[in-house]
């Protein structure tokens, strides 16, 4: 992840919680949040993923004005199915398969996080419909303004050898 700093703002926490349909007052009510064991507004569990909005190189970010932009009328991923291959495309395809979050310390409104991403484990499986499946992890460590590790996020991607057979 190519971000230097990710400011955890109370308004962003509230909007994120609303977007995922979570009305827990610890995400938006400062008086309530102060009365809890954590002592302040905290973000919902998957909030760290929203740091991608600050990363101009994030692989799912649309390339404004480029061929892969979501609003361009082209396929959202930028990959195009090959003609005559039965609708599934002839090229290998990839997808985001899993996301795991491990919390080491509470994150609160007002914290500033930095993120460092490194490769994790990789493995393969055989599939009858898509050939060899190549799995790989991407591990992002989020540290607060004091340098303390607060969240470890592990994403799992999978690349197929070929498009899925119908």
Contact map, one row per residue, 1 for C-alpha under 8 A:
1110000000000000000000000000000000000000000000000001001011000000000000000000000000000000000000000000000000000000001110000000000000000000000100000000000000000000000000
1111000000000000000000000000000000000000000000000000001111000000000000000000000000000000000000000000000000000000001100000000000000000000000000000000000000000000000000
1111110000000000000000000000000000000000000000000000011000000000000000000000000000000000000000000000000000000000011000000000000000000000000000000000000000000000000000
0111110000000000000000000000000000000000000000000000000000000000000000000000000000000000000000000000000000000000011000000000000000000000000000000000000000000000000000
0011111000000000000000000000000000000000000000000000000000000000000000000000000000000000000000000000000000000001111000000000000000000000000000000000000000000000000000
0011111100000000000000000000000000000000000000000010010000000000000000000000000000000000000000000000000000000001110000000000000000000000000000000000000000000000000000
0000111110000000000000000000000000000000000000000000000000000000000000000000000000000000000000000000000000000111100000000000000000000000000000000000000000000000000000
0000011111011000000000000000000000000000000000000000000000000000000000000000000000000000000000000000000000011111100000000000000000000000000000000000000000000000000000
0000001111111000000000000000000000000000000000000000000000000000000000000000000000000000000000000000000000001110000000000000000000000000000000000000000000000000000000
0000000111111100000000000011000000000000100000000000000000000000000000000000000000000000000000000000000000001100000000000000000000000000000000000000000000000000000000
0000000011111110000000000001000000000000000000000000000000000000000000000000000000000000000000000000000000000000000000000000000000000000000000000000000000000000000000
0000000111111111000000000000000000000000000000000000000000000000000000000000000000000000000000000000000000000000000000000000000000000000000000000000000000000000000000
0000000111111111100000000011000000000000011100100000000000000000000000000000000000000000000000000000000000001000000000000000000000000000000000000000000000000000000000
0000000001111111110000000011000000000000001000000000000000000000000000000000000000000000000000000000000000000000000000000000000000000000000000000000000000000000000000
0000000000111111111000000000000000000000000000000000000000000000000000000000000000000000000000000000000000000000000000000000000000000000000000000000000000000000000000
0000000000011111111100000000000000000000000100100000000000000000000000000000000000000000000000000000000000000000000000000000000000000000000000000000000000000000000000
0000000000001111111111100010000000000000001100000000000000000000000000000000000000000000000000000000000000000000000000000000000000000000000000000000000000000000000000
0000000000000111111111100000000000000000000000000000000000000000000000000000000000000000000000000000000000000000000000000000000000000000000000000000000000000000000000
0000000000000011111111000000000000000000000000000000000000000000000000000000000000000000000000000000000000000000000000000000000000000000000000000000000000000000000000
0000000000000001111111000000000000000000000000000000000000000000000000000000000000000000000000000000000000000000000000000000000000000000000000000000000000000000000000
0000000000000000111111100000000000000000000000000000000000000000000000000000000000000000000000000000000000000000000000000000000000000000000000000000000000000000000000
0000000000000000111111110000000000000000000000000000000000000000000000000000000000000000000000000000000000000000000000000000000000000000000000000000000000000000000000
0000000000000000110011111010000000000000000000000000000000000000000000000000000000000000000000000000000000000000000000000000000000000000000000000000000000000000000000
0000000000000000000001111111000000000000000000000000000000000000000000000000000000000000000000000000000000000000000000000000000000000000000000000000000000000000000000
0000000000000000000000111111100110000000000000000000000000000000000000000000000000000000000000000000000000000000000000000000000000000000000000000000000000000000000000
0000000000000000000000011111110110000001110000000000000000000000000000000000000000000000000000000000000000000000000000000000000000000000000000000000000000000000000000
0000000001001100100000111111100010000000111100000000000000000000000000000000000000000000000000000000000000000000000000000000000000000000000000000000000000000000000000
0000000001101100000000011111110010000000100000000000000000000000000000000000000000000000000000000000000000000000000000000000000000000000000000000000000000000000000000
0000000000000000000000001111111110000000100000000000000000000000000000000000000000000000000000000000000000000000000000000000000000000000000000000000000000000000000000
0000000000000000000000000101111111000001100000000000000000000000000000000000000000000000000000000000000000000000000000000000000000000000000000000000000000000000000000
0000000000000000000000000000111111100000000000000000000000000000000000000000000000000000000000000000000000000000000000000000000000000000000000000000000000000000000000
0000000000000000000000001100111111110000000000000000000000000000000000000000000000000000000000000000000000000000000000000000000000000000000000000000000000000000000000
0000000000000000000000001111111111110111110000000000000000000000000000000000000000000000000000000000000000000000000000000000000000000000000000000000000000000000000000
0000000000000000000000000000011111111111100000000000000000000000000000000000000000000000000000000000000000000000000000000000000000000000000000000000000000000000000000
0000000000000000000000000000001111111011000000000000000000000000000000000000000000000000000000000000000000000000000000000000000000000000000000000000000000000000000000
0000000000000000000000000000000111111111000000000000000000000000000000000000000000000000000000000000000000000000000000000000000000000000000000000000000000000000000000
0000000000000000000000000000000001111110000000000000000000000000000000000000000000000000000000000000000000000000000000000000000000000000000000000000000000000000000000
0000000000000000000000000000000011011111110000000000000000000000000000000000000000000000000000000000000001000000000000000000000000000000000000000000000000000000000000
0000000000000000000000000000000011111111100000000000000000000000000000000000000000000000000000000000000000000000000000000000000000000000000000000000000000000000000000
0000000000000000000000000100010011110111110000000000000000000000000000000000000000000000000000000000000000011000000000000000000000000000000000000000000000000000000000
0000000001000000000000000111110011000111111000000000000000000000000000000000000000000000000000000000000000011000000000000000000000000000000000000000000000000000000000
0000000000001000000000000110000010000101111100000000000000000000000000000000000000000000000000000000000001111000000000000000000000000000000000000000000000000000000000
0000000000001100100000000010000000000000111110100000000000000000000000000000000000000000000000000000000000111000000000000000000000000000000000000000000000000000000000
0000000000001001100000000010000000000000011111100000000000000000000000000000000000000000000000000000000000000000000000000000000000000000000000000000000000000000000000
0000000000000000000000000000000000000000001111110000000000000000000000000000000000000000000000000000100000000000000000000000000000000000000000000000000000000000000000
0000000000000000000000000000000000000000000111111100000000000000000000000000000000000000000000000000100000000000000000000000000000000000000000000000000000000000000000
0000000000001001000000000000000000000000001111111110000000000000000000000000000000000000000000000000000000000000000000000000000000000000000000000000000000000000000000
0000000000000000000000000000000000000000000011111110000000000000000000000000000000000000000000000000000000000000000000000000000000000000000000000000001000000000000000
0000000000000000000000000000000000000000000001111111000000000000000000000000000000000000000000000000000000000000000000000000000000000000000000000000000000000000000000
0000000000000000000000000000000000000000000001111111100000000000000000000000000000000000000000000000000000000000000000000000000000000000000000000000000000000000000000
0000010000000000000000000000000000000000000000111111111000000000000000000000000000000000000000000000000000000000000000000000000000000000000000000000000000000000000000
1000000000000000000000000000000000000000000000001111111001000000000000000000000000000000000000000000000000000000000000000000000000000000000000000000000000000000000000
0000000000000000000000000000000000000000000000000111111101001000000000000000000000000000000000000000000000000000000000000000000000000000000000000000000000000000000000
0010010000000000000000000000000000000000000000000011111100000000000000000000000000000000000000000000000000000000000000000000000000000000000000000000000000000000000000
1110000000000000000000000000000000000000000000000011111111000000000000000000000000000000000000000000000000000000000000000000000000000000000000000000000000000000000000
0100000000000000000000000000000000000000000000000000111111001000000000000000000000000000000000000000000000000000000000000000000000000000000000000000000000000000000000
1100000000000000000000000000000000000000000000000000001111101000000000000000000000000000000000000000000000000000000000000000000000000000000000000000000000000000000000
1100000000000000000000000000000000000000000000000001101111111000000000000000000000000000000000000000000000000000000000000000000000000000000000000000000000000000000000
0000000000000000000000000000000000000000000000000000000011111000000000000000000000000000000000000000000000000000000000000000000000000000000000000000000000000000000000
0000000000000000000000000000000000000000000000000000000001111100000000000000100000000000000000000000000000000000000000000000000000000000000000000000000000000000000000
0000000000000000000000000000000000000000000000000000100111111110000000000000000000000000000000000000000000000000000000000000000000000000000000000000000000000000000000
0000000000000000000000000000000000000000000000000000000000011111000111000000000000000000000000000000000000000000000000000000000000000000000000000000000000000000000000
0000000000000000000000000000000000000000000000000000000000001111111111000000000000000000000000000000000000000000000000000000000000000000000000000000000000000000000000
0000000000000000000000000000000000000000000000000000000000000111110010000000000000000000000000000000000000000000000000000000000000000000000000000000000000000000000000
0000000000000000000000000000000000000000000000000000000000000011111010010000000000000000000000000000000000000000000000000000000000000000000000000000000000000000000000
0000000000000000000000000000000000000000000000000000000000000011111110000000000000000000000000000000000000000000000000000000000000000000000000000000000000000000000000
0000000000000000000000000000000000000000000000000000000000000010111110010100010000000000000000000000000000000000000000000000000000000000000000000000000000000000000000
0000000000000000000000000000000000000000000000000000000000000110011111010111110000000000000000000000000000000000000000000000000000000000000000000000000000000000000000
0000000000000000000000000000000000000000000000000000000000000111111111110101010000000000000000000000000000000000000000000000000000000000000000000000000000000000000000
0000000000000000000000000000000000000000000000000000000000000110000111111111100000000000000000000000000000000000000000000000000000000000000000000000000000000000000000
0000000000000000000000000000000000000000000000000000000000000000000011111100000000000000000000000000000000000000000000000000000000000000000000000000000000000000000000
0000000000000000000000000000000000000000000000000000000000000000101111111100000000000000000000000000000000000000000000000000000000000000000000000000000000000000000000
0000000000000000000000000000000000000000000000000000000000000000000001111110000000000000000000000000000000000000000000000000000000000000000000000000000000000000000000
0000000000000000000000000000000000000000000000000000000000000000001111111111010000000000000000000000000000000000000000000000000000000000000000000000000000000000000000
0000000000000000000000000000000000000000000000000000000000000000000101001111111100000000000000000000000000000000000000000000000000000000000000000000000000000000000000
0000000000000000000000000000000000000000000000000000000000000000000111000111111000000000000000000000000000000000000000000000000000000000000000000000000000000000000000
0000000000000000000000000000000000000000000000000000000000010000000101000011111000000000000000000000000000000000000000000000000000000000000000000000000000000000000000
0000000000000000000000000000000000000000000000000000000000000000001110000111111100000000000000000000000000000000000000000000000000000000000000000000000000000000000000
0000000000000000000000000000000000000000000000000000000000000000000000000011111110000000000000000000000000000000000000000000000000000000000000000000000000000000000000
0000000000000000000000000000000000000000000000000000000000000000000000000010011111000000100000000000000000000000000000000000000000000000000000000000000000000000000000
0000000000000000000000000000000000000000000000000000000000000000000000000000001111101011111000000000000000000000000000000000000000000000000000000000000000000000000000
0000000000000000000000000000000000000000000000000000000000000000000000000000000111111000111000000000000000000000000000000000000000000000000000000000000000000000000000
0000000000000000000000000000000000000000000000000000000000000000000000000000000011111110100000000000000000000000000000000000000000000000000000000000000000000000000000
0000000000000000000000000000000000000000000000000000000000000000000000000000000001111110000000000000000000000000000000000000000000000000000000000000000000000000000000
0000000000000000000000000000000000000000000000000000000000000000000000000000000011111111110000000000000000000000000000000000000000000000000000000000000000000000000000
0000000000000000000000000000000000000000000000000000000000000000000000000000000000111111100000000000000000000000000000000000000000000000000000000000000000000000000001
0000000000000000000000000000000000000000000000000000000000000000000000000000000010111111100000000000000000000000000000000000000000000000000000000000000000000000000000
0000000000000000000000000000000000000000000000000000000000000000000000000000000010001111110000000000000000000000000000000000000000000000000000000000000000000000001111
0000000000000000000000000000000000000000000000000000000000000000000000000000000111101111111000000000000000000000000000000000000000000000000000000000000000000000001000
0000000000000000000000000000000000000000000000000000000000000000000000000000000011001001111100000000000000000000000000000000000000000000000000000000000000000000011000
0000000000000000000000000000000000000000000000000000000000000000000000000000000011000000111110000000000000000000000000000000000000000000000000000000000000000000111000
0000000000000000000000000000000000000000000000000000000000000000000000000000000000000000011111000000000000000000000000000000000000000000000000000000000000000011111000
0000000000000000000000000000000000000000000000000000000000000000000000000000000000000000001111100000000000000000000000000000000000000000000000000000000000000011111000
0000000000000000000000000000000000000000000000000000000000000000000000000000000000000000000111110000000000000000000000000000000000000000000000000000000000001111000000
0000000000000000000000000000000000000000000000000000000000000000000000000000000000000000000011111000000000000000000000000000000000000000000000000000000000001110000000
0000000000000000000000000000000000000000000000000000000000000000000000000000000000000000000001111100000000000000000000000000000000000000000000000000000000111100000000
0000000000000000000000000000000000000000000000000000000000000000000000000000000000000000000000111110000000000000000000000000000000000000000000000000000000111100000000
0000000000000000000000000000000000000000000000000000000000000000000000000000000000000000000000011111000000000000000000000000000000000000000000000000000000111000000000
0000000000000000000000000000000000000000000000000000000000000000000000000000000000000000000000001111100000000000000000000000000000000000000000000000000011110000000000
0000000000000000000000000000000000000000000000000000000000000000000000000000000000000000000000000111110000000000000000000000000000000000000000000000000011100000000000
0000000000000000000000000000000000000000000011000000000000000000000000000000000000000000000000000011111000000000000000000000000000000000000000000000001111000000000000
0000000000000000000000000000000000000000000000000000000000000000000000000000000000000000000000000001111100000000000000000000000000000000000000000000001110000000000000
0000000000000000000000000000000000000000000000000000000000000000000000000000000000000000000000000000111111000000000000000000000000000000000000000000011100000000000000
0000000000000000000000000000000000000000000000000000000000000000000000000000000000000000000000000000011111000000000000000000000000000000000000000000111100000000000000
0000000000000000000000000000000000000000000000000000000000000000000000000000000000000000000000000000001111100000000000000000000000000000000000000000111000000000000000
0000000000000000000000000000000000000100010000000000000000000000000000000000000000000000000000000000001111110000000000000000000000000000000000000000010000000000000000
0000000000000000000000000000000000000000011000000000000000000000000000000000000000000000000000000000000011111010000000000000000000000000000000010000010000000000000000
0000000100000000000000000000000000000001111000000000000000000000000000000000000000000000000000000000000001111110000000000000000000000000000000000000000000000000000000
0000000111001000000000000000000000000001111000000000000000000000000000000000000000000000000000000000000000111110000000000000000000000000000000000000000000000000000000
0000001111000000000000000000000000000000000000000000000000000000000000000000000000000000000000000000000000011111000000000000000000000000000000000000000000000000000000
0000001110000000000000000000000000000000000000000000000000000000000000000000000000000000000000000000000000111111100000000000000000000000000000011000000000000000000000
0000111100000000000000000000000000000000000000000000000000000000000000000000000000000000000000000000000000000111110000000000000000000000000000011000000000000000000000
0000111100000000000000000000000000000000000000000000000000000000000000000000000000000000000000000000000000000011111000000000000000000000000001111000000000000000000000
0011110000000000000000000000000000000000000000000000000000000000000000000000000000000000000000000000000000000001111100000000000000000000000001111000000000000000000000
1111100000000000000000000000000000000000000000000000000000000000000000000000000000000000000000000000000000000000111110000000000000000000000111100000000000000000000000
1100000000000000000000000000000000000000000000000000000000000000000000000000000000000000000000000000000000000000011111000000000000000000000111000000000000000000000000
1000000000000000000000000000000000000000000000000000000000000000000000000000000000000000000000000000000000000000001111100000000000000000011110000000000000000000000000
0000000000000000000000000000000000000000000000000000000000000000000000000000000000000000000000000000000000000000000111110000000000000000011100000000000000000000000000
0000000000000000000000000000000000000000000000000000000000000000000000000000000000000000000000000000000000000000000011111000000000000001111000000000000000000000000000
0000000000000000000000000000000000000000000000000000000000000000000000000000000000000000000000000000000000000000000001111100000000000001111000000000000000000000000000
0000000000000000000000000000000000000000000000000000000000000000000000000000000000000000000000000000000000000000000000111110000000000001100000000000000000000000000000
0000000000000000000000000000000000000000000000000000000000000000000000000000000000000000000000000000000000000000000000011111000000000111100000000000000000000000000000
0000000000000000000000000000000000000000000000000000000000000000000000000000000000000000000000000000000000000000000000001111100000000111000000000000000000000000000000
0000000000000000000000000000000000000000000000000000000000000000000000000000000000000000000000000000000000000000000000000111110000011110000000000000000000000000000000
0000000000000000000000000000000000000000000000000000000000000000000000000000000000000000000000000000000000000000000000000011111000011100000000000000000000000000000000
0000000000000000000000000000000000000000000000000000000000000000000000000000000000000000000000000000000000000000000000000001111100111000000000000000000000000000000000
0000000000000000000000000000000000000000000000000000000000000000000000000000000000000000000000000000000000000000000000000000111111111000000000000000000000000000000000
0000000000000000000000000000000000000000000000000000000000000000000000000000000000000000000000000000000000000000000000000000011111100000000000000000000000000000000000
0000000000000000000000000000000000000000000000000000000000000000000000000000000000000000000000000000000000000000000000000000001111100000000000000000000000000000000111
0000000000000000000000000000000000000000000000000000000000000000000000000000000000000000000000000000000000000000000000000000001111111000000000000000000000000001111110
0000000000000000000000000000000000000000000000000000000000000000000000000000000000000000000000000000000000000000000000000000011111111000000000000000000000000001110000
0000000000000000000000000000000000000000000000000000000000000000000000000000000000000000000000000000000000000000000000000001111001111100000000000000000000000001110000
0000000000000000000000000000000000000000000000000000000000000000000000000000000000000000000000000000000000000000000000000001111001111110000000000000000000000111100000
0000000000000000000000000000000000000000000000000000000000000000000000000000000000000000000000000000000000000000000000000111100000011111000000000000000000000111100000
0000000000000000000000000000000000000000000000000000000000000000000000000000000000000000000000000000000000000000000000000111000000001111100000000000000000011110000000
0000000000000000000000000000000000000000000000000000000000000000000000000000000000000000000000000000000000000000000000111110000000000111110000000000000000011100000000
0000000000000000000000000000000000000000000000000000000000000000000000000000000000000000000000000000000000000000000000111100000000000011111000000000000001111000000000
0000000000000000000000000000000000000000000000000000000000000000000000000000000000000000000000000000000000000000000011110000000000000001111100000000000001111000000000
0000000000000000000000000000000000000000000000000000000000000000000000000000000000000000000000000000000000000000000011110000000000000000111110000000000111100000000000
1000000000000000000000000000000000000000000000000000000000000000000000000000000000000000000000000000000000000000001111000000000000000000011111000000000111000000000000
0000000000000000000000000000000000000000000000000000000000000000000000000000000000000000000000000000000000000000001110000000000000000000001111100000111110000000000000
0000000000000000000000000000000000000000000000000000000000000000000000000000000000000000000000000000000000000000111100000000000000000000000111110000111110000000000000
0000000000000000000000000000000000000000000000000000000000000000000000000000000000000000000000000000000000000000111000000000000000000000000011111111111000000000000000
0000000000000000000000000000000000000000000000000000000000000000000000000000000000000000000000000000000000100011110000000000000000000000000001111111110000000000000000
0000000000000000000000000000000000000000000000000000000000000000000000000000000000000000000000000000000000000011110000000000000000000000000000111111000000000000000000
0000000000000000000000000000000000000000000000000000000000000000000000000000000000000000000000000000000000000000000000000000000000000000000000111111000000000000000000
0000000000000000000000000000000000000000000000000000000000000000000000000000000000000000000000000000000000000000000000000000000000000000000000111111100000000000000000
0000000000000000000000000000000000000000000000000000000000000000000000000000000000000000000000000000000000000000000000000000000000000000000000111111110000000000000000
0000000000000000000000000000000000000000000000000000000000000000000000000000000000000000000000000000000110000000000000000000000000000000000011110011111100000000000000
0000000000000000000000000000000000000000000000000000000000000000000000000000000000000000000000000000001111100000000000000000000000000000000011110001111100000000000000
0000000000000000000000000000000000000000000000010000000000000000000000000000000000000000000000000000111110000000000000000000000000000000000011100000111110000000000000
0000000000000000000000000000000000000000000000000000000000000000000000000000000000000000000000000000111100000000000000000000000000000000001111000000111111000000000000
0000000000000000000000000000000000000000000000000000000000000000000000000000000000000000000000000011110000000000000000000000000000000000001111000000001111100000000000
0000000000000000000000000000000000000000000000000000000000000000000000000000000000000000000000000011100000000000000000000000000000000000111100000000000111110000000000
0000000000000000000000000000000000000000000000000000000000000000000000000000000000000000000000011111000000000000000000000000000000000000111000000000000011111000000000
0000000000000000000000000000000000000000000000000000000000000000000000000000000000000000000000011110000000000000000000000000000000000011110000000000000001111100000000
0000000000000000000000000000000000000000000000000000000000000000000000000000000000000000000001111100000000000000000000000000000000000011110000000000000000111110000000
0000000000000000000000000000000000000000000000000000000000000000000000000000000000000000000001111000000000000000000000000000000000001111000000000000000000011111000000
0000000000000000000000000000000000000000000000000000000000000000000000000000000000000000000111100000000000000000000000000000000000001110000000000000000000001111100000
0000000000000000000000000000000000000000000000000000000000000000000000000000000000000000000111000000000000000000000000000000000001111100000000000000000000000111111000
0000000000000000000000000000000000000000000000000000000000000000000000000000000000000000001110000000000000000000000000000000000001111100000000000000000000000011111000
0000000000000000000000000000000000000000000000000000000000000000000000000000000000000000011110000000000000000000000000000000000001110000000000000000000000000001111100
0000000000000000000000000000000000000000000000000000000000000000000000000000000000000001111110000000000000000000000000000000000001000000000000000000000000000001111110
0000000000000000000000000000000000000000000000000000000000000000000000000000000000000001000000000000000000000000000000000000000011000000000000000000000000000000011111
0000000000000000000000000000000000000000000000000000000000000000000000000000000000000001000000000000000000000000000000000000000011000000000000000000000000000000001111
0000000000000000000000000000000000000000000000000000000000000000000000000000000000000101000000000000000000000000000000000000000010000000000000000000000000000000000111
